[in-house]
Amino acid sequence: MEFAVGVFFGLAGILVCSFLGGMRAVTWTQVAQYIMLIVAFLVTVSMIAWKHHHDPLPQLSYGTLLQQLDTRERSIERDPAEQAVREYYRQQAIQMQDRISRLPHSFDEERNALSARLQELRLRNAPLREIKTVERERVEFPRDIAAAQQQWNQRREEALARSQPSTPSTEPYPSPSEAERKTKRLNFVLLVFCLMLGTASLPHILTRLYTTPSVKESRNSVAWAVFFIALLYVSAPALAALVKYEFFQHLVGTPYAELPQWVVQWRKVDPPVFGIRDVNGDGIVQWAEILIQPDMIVLAAPEIAGLPYVVSGLVAAGALAAALSTADGLLLTIANALSHDVFYHMVDRTASHQRRVTTAKIVLLGVALFASYVTSLRPGNILFLVGAAFSLAASSFFPVLVLAIFWRRTTAAGAVAGMVAGLGVAVYYIFVNYPFFTRMTGIFGNRWFGVDPIASGAFGVPAGFAVAILVSLLTPRNAPVIDRLVTYLRRG
């Protein structure tokens, strides 16, 4: 109940701002949700650190906590009970592999066995709970052989992952070989590179600067934004270390009859998201018996710190508001660009203001429906989609933005050519290397230097710079008024 109250009151202020309409209202929406999110998040981190370590600023000292985690992880891996749980999951993976190798016969056997079991329970008038459990298993059973192969493969991968020793907290790029470790390090650095340049290039972020009255105010605004964003991002790894320490010290090794109250409450929410099952039957919680999604850690952190349940509602409201306000900004930016830059400047220069506004509303609805359709296809997980968006933005916009401000020789033809080239390289790299698209097109490419598709901007950005500079040098210079405008932007 308190969680719902927190979400309700947290979103109430956000929705009021949203109904005001316009980019300024959307900007204030994000301001409200960010204040709410960062306050709830930072208070939670500080409270957990103070509760167990008497340290209100864990962002500066959680390195010592990592050493304690490393020691605890090594002792857990040597525990026979922990090894028994991992062996159980290894056997599960073997069973899943056996099912997959015996397809399609195993599909018919499993389906017929479920149907026979359900019929037997009904004939002997078994308890309703047992019947409902088998009925649910029958409904969730794959509908065809292809779905069975996909589902069983996923289960096999999950069981294999849980059968492996946990990744040490102090190892930055865990890999079996030095070559793979170098590749992981390269991908990490390039992903940071793409996220950084993409943040500076996303149109819906750049349009926020229109709400400031001058160039100087824009610079001050960006400085404060970077400060608070850095504060939040520095706190995230501290929270991860604190929560993991909480699991190791106050959950692993605890009898199931004495679970902490926050665990009892959150287990009821959604078992696949946060579940604990006594696999080896010893009545003691083992590390491999815990299944928890990262999002659930953030939501449960306030209760771990001893804060009221309503704070979890505020965190959830802040996260939901962030998604809503970001979607608002994206839709408004796309609709305004198509209605003003494309429709008004390229199609109908005589269109009235009212007609342009109407066109923007129609385009906004169309873009929203198209985005919903693409989402329904499930082209990838949210991490890849967000990362790819940053890479595409960096590849197409960042070279032009930098050159247009810091190099007066940049021309319109060079800017367009740079955007097209950067975007083309990034899109090509994603299409020939990401499984969703390779399955659709049948075109398979080789990863350049082992770089993941999510970091395609590592190739798109240099291509955009090179093409923009080359085409600008081959085309006539800009008019003097353009040079004066660039000088004003840099010195304003």
VEXDREN-2710 file (C-alpha; in Angstrom, 1 decimal):
% VEXDREN-2710
k/r/px/py/pz
1/MET/0.0/0.0/0.0
2/GLU/2.8/2.4/0.9
3/PHE/4.6/1.6/-2.3
4/ALA/1.5/2.5/-4.3
5/VAL/1.1/5.7/-2.4
6/GLY/4.7/6.7/-3.2
7/VAL/4.2/6.0/-6.9
8/PHE/0.9/8.0/-6.9
9/PHE/2.2/11.1/-5.2
10/GLY/5.5/10.9/-7.1
11/LEU/3.7/10.8/-10.5
12/ALA/1.1/13.4/-9.6
13/GLY/3.5/16.3/-9.9
14/ILE/5.0/14.8/-13.0
15/LEU/1.7/14.5/-14.8
16/VAL/0.6/18.0/-13.9
17/CYS/3.7/19.4/-15.7
18/SER/3.1/17.1/-18.6
19/PHE/-0.4/18.4/-19.2
20/LEU/1.0/21.9/-19.5
21/GLY/2.4/21.0/-22.9
22/GLY/5.5/22.3/-24.8
23/MET/9.2/21.7/-24.6
24/ARG/9.5/23.9/-21.5
25/ALA/6.9/21.9/-19.7
26/VAL/8.7/18.6/-20.7
27/THR/11.9/20.1/-19.4
28/TRP/10.4/21.0/-16.0
29/THR/8.9/17.4/-16.0
30/GLN/12.4/16.0/-16.2
31/VAL/13.6/18.4/-13.5
32/ALA/10.9/17.3/-11.1
33/GLN/11.5/13.6/-11.7
34/TYR/15.3/14.0/-11.4
35/ILE/15.1/15.8/-8.1
36/MET/12.8/13.1/-6.8
37/LEU/14.9/10.3/-8.1
38/ILE/18.3/11.6/-7.0
39/VAL/17.1/12.5/-3.5
40/ALA/15.6/9.1/-2.9
41/PHE/18.6/7.3/-4.5
42/LEU/21.3/9.3/-2.6
43/VAL/19.4/9.0/0.7
44/THR/19.2/5.3/0.3
45/VAL/22.9/4.8/-0.5
46/SER/23.9/6.9/2.5
47/MET/21.5/5.2/4.9
48/ILE/22.7/1.7/3.9
49/ALA/26.3/2.8/4.4
50/TRP/25.5/4.4/7.7
51/LYS/23.5/1.4/8.9
52/HIS/26.3/-1.1/8.5
53/HIS/29.5/0.9/8.2
54/HIS/28.8/4.3/9.8
55/ASP/29.9/6.0/6.7
56/PRO/27.6/8.7/5.2
57/LEU/29.7/9.1/2.0
58/PRO/30.3/5.6/0.6
59/GLN/31.1/7.1/-2.8
60/LEU/34.5/8.0/-1.5
61/SER/35.4/4.8/0.5
62/TYR/33.6/1.8/-1.0
63/GLY/36.9/0.5/-2.3
64/THR/37.7/-1.1/1.0
65/LEU/34.3/-2.8/0.9
66/LEU/35.2/-4.4/-2.4
67/GLN/38.2/-6.1/-0.7
68/GLN/35.8/-7.5/2.0
69/LEU/33.5/-8.7/-0.8
70/ASP/36.4/-10.5/-2.6
71/THR/37.4/-12.3/0.6
72/ARG/33.8/-13.4/1.2
73/GLU/33.3/-14.5/-2.4
74/ARG/36.3/-16.8/-2.1
75/SER/35.0/-18.4/1.1
76/ILE/31.6/-18.9/-0.5
77/GLU/33.0/-20.7/-3.5
78/ARG/34.8/-23.2/-1.3
79/ASP/31.6/-24.0/0.6
80/PRO/30.5/-27.6/-0.2
81/ALA/26.8/-26.6/0.0
82/GLU/27.4/-23.9/-2.6
83/GLN/29.1/-26.3/-4.8
84/ALA/26.2/-28.8/-4.5
85/VAL/23.8/-26.1/-5.7
86/ARG/25.9/-25.3/-8.7
87/GLU/26.1/-29.0/-9.5
88/TYR/22.3/-29.2/-9.4
89/TYR/22.1/-26.4/-12.0
90/ARG/24.8/-28.1/-14.1
91/GLN/22.7/-31.3/-14.2
92/GLN/19.7/-29.2/-15.2
93/ALA/21.7/-27.8/-18.1
94/ILE/22.6/-31.3/-19.2
95/GLN/18.9/-32.3/-19.1
96/MET/17.9/-29.3/-21.2
97/GLN/20.6/-30.2/-23.7
98/ASP/19.3/-33.8/-23.8
99/ARG/15.8/-32.5/-24.5
100/ILE/17.1/-30.2/-27.3
101/SER/19.1/-33.0/-28.9
102/ARG/16.1/-35.3/-29.0
103/LEU/13.7/-32.9/-30.7
104/PRO/11.0/-33.3/-32.0
105/HIS/10.4/-36.6/-30.0
106/SER/11.1/-34.9/-26.7
107/PHE/8.5/-32.2/-27.5
108/ASP/5.8/-34.8/-27.9
109/GLU/6.9/-36.8/-24.9
110/GLU/6.9/-33.7/-22.5
111/ARG/3.5/-32.5/-23.8
112/ASN/1.9/-35.9/-23.5
113/ALA/3.3/-36.4/-20.1
114/LEU/1.9/-33.1/-18.9
115/SER/-1.5/-34.0/-20.3
116/ALA/-1.5/-37.4/-18.7
117/ARG/-0.5/-36.0/-15.4
118/LEU/-3.2/-33.4/-15.5
119/GLN/-5.8/-36.0/-16.4
120/GLU/-4.6/-38.3/-13.6
121/LEU/-4.9/-35.5/-11.0
122/ARG/-8.5/-34.7/-12.1
123/LEU/-9.5/-38.4/-12.0
124/ARG/-8.3/-38.9/-8.4
125/ASN/-9.8/-35.6/-7.4
126/ALA/-6.5/-34.1/-6.3
127/PRO/-6.3/-30.8/-4.4
128/LEU/-7.2/-27.8/-6.5
129/ARG/-3.8/-26.2/-5.9
130/GLU/-2.0/-29.2/-7.6
131/ILE/-4.4/-29.2/-10.5
132/LYS/-3.9/-25.4/-11.0
133/THR/-0.1/-25.8/-10.9
134/VAL/-0.1/-28.5/-13.7
135/GLU/-2.7/-26.5/-15.7
136/ARG/-0.3/-23.5/-15.6
137/GLU/2.6/-25.6/-16.7
138/ARG/0.5/-26.9/-19.6
139/VAL/-0.5/-23.4/-20.7
140/GLU/3.1/-22.2/-20.4
141/PHE/4.4/-25.2/-22.4
142/PRO/5.8/-24.2/-25.8
143/ARG/3.2/-24.2/-28.6
144/ASP/5.4/-25.8/-31.3
145/ILE/8.9/-27.3/-31.8
146/ALA/10.5/-24.0/-32.7
147/ALA/9.2/-22.3/-29.5
148/ALA/10.3/-25.4/-27.5
149/GLN/13.8/-25.2/-28.8
150/GLN/14.1/-21.5/-28.1
151/GLN/12.6/-21.8/-24.6
152/TRP/14.8/-24.8/-23.7
153/ASN/17.9/-23.2/-25.0
154/GLN/17.2/-20.2/-22.8
155/ARG/16.7/-22.4/-19.8
156/ARG/19.9/-24.3/-20.6
157/GLU/21.8/-21.0/-20.8
158/GLU/20.4/-19.8/-17.5
159/ALA/21.2/-23.1/-15.8
160/LEU/24.7/-23.0/-17.1
161/ALA/25.2/-19.4/-15.9
162/ARG/24.0/-20.3/-12.4
163/SER/26.3/-23.4/-12.4
164/GLN/29.4/-21.3/-12.9
165/PRO/31.4/-19.6/-10.1
166/SER/30.3/-16.0/-9.5
167/THR/32.4/-13.3/-11.1
168/PRO/34.8/-11.7/-8.6
169/SER/33.9/-8.2/-7.6
170/THR/37.5/-7.0/-8.0
171/GLU/38.1/-8.4/-11.5
172/PRO/37.1/-5.7/-14.1
173/TYR/37.2/-7.8/-17.3
174/PRO/36.7/-11.4/-16.3
175/SER/37.7/-13.7/-19.2
176/PRO/39.4/-17.1/-19.6
177/SER/42.2/-15.7/-21.8
178/GLU/44.1/-12.4/-22.1
179/ALA/42.9/-11.9/-25.7
180/GLU/39.3/-12.0/-24.6
181/ARG/40.1/-9.7/-21.7
182/LYS/41.6/-7.1/-24.0
183/THR/38.5/-7.4/-26.3
184/LYS/36.2/-6.7/-23.3
185/ARG/38.3/-3.8/-22.2
186/LEU/38.2/-2.3/-25.8
187/ASN/34.4/-2.7/-26.0
188/PHE/34.0/-1.1/-22.6
189/VAL/36.1/1.9/-23.6
190/LEU/34.4/2.3/-26.9
191/LEU/30.9/2.0/-25.4
192/VAL/31.8/4.8/-22.9
193/PHE/33.0/6.8/-25.9
194/CYS/29.8/6.3/-27.8
195/LEU/27.6/7.1/-24.8
196/MET/29.5/10.3/-24.1
197/LEU/29.4/11.5/-27.7
198/GLY/25.8/10.3/-28.1
199/THR/24.7/12.3/-25.1
200/ALA/26.2/15.4/-26.6
201/SER/24.3/14.7/-29.9
202/LEU/20.8/13.5/-29.0
203/PRO/18.3/16.0/-30.4
204/HIS/15.8/15.8/-27.6
205/ILE/18.6/16.8/-25.2
206/LEU/19.9/19.6/-27.3
207/THR/16.5/21.2/-27.6
208/ARG/16.5/21.5/-23.8
209/LEU/19.0/24.4/-24.3
210/TYR/16.2/26.4/-26.0
211/THR/14.7/26.9/-22.5
212/THR/17.7/29.0/-21.4
213/PRO/17.8/32.7/-22.3
214/SER/21.5/33.0/-23.4
215/VAL/24.6/31.0/-24.4
216/LYS/26.1/31.8/-20.9
217/GLU/23.1/30.5/-19.1
218/SER/23.2/27.4/-21.3
219/ARG/26.8/26.7/-20.2
220/ASN/25.9/27.2/-16.6
221/SER/23.0/24.8/-17.0
222/VAL/25.1/22.2/-18.6
223/ALA/27.7/22.5/-15.8
224/TRP/25.2/21.9/-13.1
225/ALA/23.6/19.1/-15.0
226/VAL/26.9/17.3/-15.4
227/PHE/27.6/17.8/-11.7
228/PHE/24.4/16.1/-10.6
229/ILE/24.6/13.4/-13.2
230/ALA/28.1/12.6/-12.1
231/LEU/26.9/12.5/-8.5
232/LEU/24.3/9.9/-9.4
233/TYR/26.6/7.8/-11.5
234/VAL/29.3/7.8/-8.9
235/SER/26.8/6.6/-6.3
236/ALA/25.6/3.6/-8.5
237/PRO/28.7/1.4/-8.0
238/ALA/28.7/2.3/-4.3
239/LEU/25.1/1.0/-4.1
240/ALA/26.0/-2.2/-5.9
241/ALA/28.8/-2.9/-3.5
242/LEU/26.7/-2.1/-0.4
243/VAL/23.8/-4.3/-1.5
244/LYS/26.1/-7.2/-2.4
245/TYR/27.7/-6.9/1.0
246/GLU/24.2/-7.0/2.5
247/PHE/23.4/-10.2/0.6
248/PHE/26.7/-11.8/1.7
249/GLN/26.5/-10.9/5.3
250/HIS/22.8/-11.0/6.2
251/LEU/21.2/-13.3/3.6
252/VAL/23.7/-16.0/2.5
253/GLY/23.9/-18.6/5.2
254/THR/20.6/-17.5/6.8
255/PRO/18.0/-20.2/7.6
256/TYR/14.9/-20.0/5.4
257/ALA/12.8/-19.7/8.5
258/GLU/14.7/-16.5/9.6
259/LEU/14.8/-14.5/6.3
260/PRO/15.0/-10.7/6.7
261/GLN/11.6/-9.0/6.5
262/TRP/12.4/-7.1/3.3
263/VAL/13.2/-10.4/1.6
264/VAL/9.9/-11.9/2.7
265/GLN/8.0/-8.9/1.3
266/TRP/9.7/-8.7/-2.0
267/ARG/9.5/-12.4/-2.7
268/LYS/5.8/-12.0/-3.0
269/VAL/6.0/-9.4/-5.8
270/ASP/7.3/-11.5/-8.7
271/PRO/9.2/-14.8/-8.1
272/PRO/11.0/-14.7/-11.5
273/VAL/12.3/-11.2/-10.7
274/PHE/13.3/-12.0/-7.1
275/GLY/13.2/-15.6/-6.0
276/ILE/15.0/-17.8/-3.5
277/ARG/14.6/-21.6/-3.6
278/ASP/16.1/-24.2/-1.4
279/VAL/17.7/-26.3/-4.1
280/ASN/19.9/-28.6/-2.0
281/GLY/17.3/-29.0/0.8
282/ASP/19.5/-27.9/3.7
283/GLY/17.3/-25.1/4.9
284/ILE/20.1/-22.6/4.4
285/VAL/20.3/-19.8/1.8
286/GLN/23.2/-20.3/-0.6
287/TRP/24.4/-17.6/-3.0
288/ALA/23.5/-19.7/-6.1
289/GLU/20.0/-20.1/-4.8
290/ILE/19.2/-16.4/-5.1
291/LEU/17.8/-15.0/-8.3
292/ILE/17.3/-11.3/-8.5
293/GLN/17.0/-8.8/-11.3
294/PRO/19.0/-5.6/-11.2
295/ASP/15.9/-3.4/-11.2
296/MET/14.6/-5.2/-8.1
297/ILE/17.9/-4.3/-6.3
298/VAL/17.3/-0.6/-6.8
299/LEU/13.6/-0.9/-5.7
300/ALA/14.5/-3.0/-2.6
301/ALA/17.5/-0.9/-1.5
302/PRO/15.4/1.6/0.5
303/GLU/14.0/-1.2/2.7
304/ILE/17.5/-2.7/3.0
305/ALA/18.5/0.7/4.5
306/GLY/15.6/0.5/6.9
307/LEU/13.6/3.3/5.2
308/PRO/9.8/3.2/4.8
309/TYR/8.3/1.3/1.9
310/VAL/7.1/4.5/0.4
311/VAL/10.6/5.5/-0.6
312/SER/10.7/2.5/-2.9
313/GLY/7.6/4.0/-4.5
314/LEU/9.4/7.3/-5.0
315/VAL/12.3/5.6/-6.7
316/ALA/9.9/3.7/-9.0
317/ALA/8.0/6.9/-9.7
318/GLY/11.2/8.7/-10.6
319/ALA/12.2/5.9/-12.9
320/LEU/8.8/5.8/-14.6
321/ALA/8.7/9.5/-14.9
322/ALA/12.1/9.5/-16.5
323/ALA/10.9/7.1/-19.1
324/LEU/7.7/9.1/-19.8
325/SER/9.5/12.5/-19.9
326/THR/12.2/11.1/-22.2
327/ALA/9.5/9.7/-24.5
328/ASP/7.8/13.1/-24.5
329/GLY/11.0/14.9/-25.5
330/LEU/11.7/12.4/-28.3
331/LEU/8.2/12.6/-29.7
332/LEU/8.1/16.4/-29.6
333/THR/11.5/16.7/-31.2
334/ILE/10.7/14.3/-34.0
335/ALA/7.3/15.8/-34.6
336/ASN/8.7/19.4/-34.7
337/ALA/11.6/18.4/-37.0
338/LEU/9.2/16.8/-39.5
339/SER/6.5/19.4/-39.4
340/HIS/8.8/22.5/-39.3
341/ASP/12.1/21.5/-41.0
342/VAL/10.6/19.1/-43.6
343/PHE/7.0/20.1/-44.2
344/TYR/7.3/23.8/-43.8
345/HIS/10.8/24.4/-45.3
346/MET/10.7/21.8/-48.0
347/VAL/7.1/21.1/-48.9
348/ASP/4.8/24.1/-48.2
349/ARG/6.5/27.4/-47.4
350/THR/3.0/29.1/-47.3
351/ALA/1.6/26.9/-44.5
352/SER/0.1/28.8/-41.7
353/HIS/1.2/28.4/-38.1
354/GLN/-2.1/26.6/-37.3
355/ARG/-1.5/24.1/-40.1
356/ARG/2.0/23.4/-39.0
357/VAL/0.8/22.7/-35.4
358/THR/-1.8/20.4/-36.8
359/THR/0.7/18.6/-38.9
360/ALA/3.0/18.2/-35.9
361/LYS/0.2/16.6/-33.9
362/ILE/-0.6/14.2/-36.7
363/VAL/3.1/13.3/-37.1
364/LEU/3.5/12.8/-33.4
365/LEU/0.7/10.3/-33.3
366/GLY/2.1/8.5/-36.4
367/VAL/5.6/8.3/-34.9
368/ALA/4.2/7.0/-31.5
369/LEU/2.3/4.2/-33.3
370/PHE/5.3/3.3/-35.4
371/ALA/7.5/3.2/-32.3
372/SER/4.9/0.9/-30.7
373/TYR/4.9/-1.4/-33.7
374/VAL/8.7/-1.7/-33.7
375/THR/8.7/-2.4/-30.0
376/SER/6.2/-5.2/-30.5
377/LEU/8.8/-6.9/-32.8
378/ARG/11.2/-7.1/-29.8
379/PRO/14.3/-6.3/-31.9
380/GLY/16.6/-6.6/-28.8
381/ASN/16.9/-6.0/-25.1
382/ILE/16.6/-2.5/-23.8
383/LEU/20.3/-2.2/-23.1
384/PHE/21.2/-2.8/-26.7
385/LEU/18.5/-0.5/-28.1
386/VAL/19.5/2.4/-25.8
387/GLY/23.2/1.9/-26.6
388/ALA/22.5/1.7/-30.3
389/ALA/20.5/4.9/-30.2
390/PHE/23.5/6.7/-28.6
391/SER/25.9/5.2/-31.2
392/LEU/23.6/6.3/-34.1
393/ALA/23.2/9.8/-32.7
394/ALA/27.0/10.2/-32.1
395/SER/27.7/8.9/-35.7
396/SER/25.3/11.2/-37.4
397/PHE/25.2/14.4/-35.4
398/PHE/28.4/14.7/-33.3
399/PRO/30.9/15.3/-36.1
400/VAL/28.7/18.0/-37.7
401/LEU/28.0/19.7/-34.4
402/VAL/31.7/20.0/-33.5
403/LEU/32.8/21.0/-37.0
404/ALA/30.0/23.6/-37.4
405/ILE/31.0/25.4/-34.3
406/PHE/34.8/25.0/-34.2
407/TRP/35.7/24.9/-38.0
408/ARG/34.3/27.8/-40.1
409/ARG/35.2/26.0/-43.3
410/THR/32.3/23.5/-42.8
411/THR/29.7/23.8/-45.5
412/ALA/26.1/22.6/-45.7
413/ALA/27.0/20.0/-48.3
414/GLY/29.8/18.8/-46.0
415/ALA/27.5/18.6/-43.0
416/VAL/24.9/16.6/-44.9
417/ALA/27.5/14.2/-46.3
418/GLY/29.1/13.7/-42.9
419/MET/25.7/12.9/-41.3
420/VAL/24.8/10.4/-44.1
421/ALA/28.2/8.8/-44.0
422/GLY/28.4/8.4/-40.2
423/LEU/24.9/7.1/-39.9
424/GLY/25.4/4.7/-42.9
425/VAL/28.5/3.2/-41.4
426/ALA/26.9/2.7/-38.0
427/VAL/23.7/1.2/-39.4
428/TYR/25.6/-1.1/-41.7
429/TYR/27.7/-2.4/-38.8
430/ILE/24.7/-3.1/-36.6
431/PHE/22.7/-4.8/-39.4
432/VAL/25.5/-7.2/-40.3
433/ASN/26.5/-8.1/-36.8
434/TYR/23.4/-8.0/-34.5
435/PRO/21.6/-11.4/-34.4
436/PHE/18.0/-9.9/-34.8
437/PHE/18.9/-8.3/-38.2
438/THR/21.2/-11.1/-39.4
439/ARG/18.4/-13.6/-39.0
440/MET/16.1/-11.4/-41.0
441/THR/18.4/-10.5/-43.8
442/GLY/20.7/-13.6/-43.9
443/ILE/23.7/-11.2/-44.2
444/PHE/26.5/-11.9/-41.8
445/GLY/29.6/-9.7/-41.3
446/ASN/32.8/-9.9/-39.3
447/ARG/33.2/-7.7/-36.2
448/TRP/36.0/-5.2/-36.8
449/PHE/38.6/-5.6/-34.1
450/GLY/36.0/-7.6/-32.1
451/VAL/33.9/-4.5/-31.4
452/ASP/30.3/-5.2/-30.4
453/PRO/27.4/-3.7/-32.5
454/ILE/26.3/-1.6/-29.6
455/ALA/29.5/0.5/-30.0
456/SER/29.1/1.0/-33.8
457/GLY/29.6/4.7/-33.2
458/ALA/33.4/3.9/-32.8
459/PHE/33.4/3.6/-36.6
460/GLY/30.6/6.0/-37.5
461/VAL/32.1/9.0/-35.8
462/PRO/35.5/8.9/-37.6
463/ALA/33.7/8.3/-40.9
464/GLY/31.4/11.3/-40.3
465/PHE/34.4/13.6/-39.5
466/ALA/36.4/12.4/-42.5
467/VAL/33.5/12.8/-45.0
468/ALA/32.3/16.1/-43.7
469/ILE/35.9/17.6/-43.8
470/LEU/36.5/16.2/-47.3
471/VAL/33.3/17.4/-48.8
472/SER/33.6/20.8/-47.2
473/LEU/37.0/21.3/-48.7
474/LEU/35.6/20.4/-52.1
475/THR/32.6/22.8/-52.0
476/PRO/32.5/26.7/-51.9
477/ARG/32.9/28.5/-48.6
478/ASN/29.9/29.8/-46.6
479/ALA/28.7/33.3/-46.8
480/PRO/30.3/35.8/-44.4
481/VAL/27.1/36.0/-42.3
482/ILE/27.4/32.3/-41.5
483/ASP/31.0/32.9/-40.1
484/ARG/29.7/35.8/-38.0
485/LEU/27.0/33.6/-36.6
486/VAL/29.5/30.9/-35.6
487/THR/31.7/33.4/-34.0
488/TYR/28.7/34.7/-31.9
489/LEU/27.8/31.2/-30.8
490/ARG/31.4/30.5/-29.6
491/ARG/31.8/33.8/-27.8
492/GLY/28.2/34.5/-26.6
END
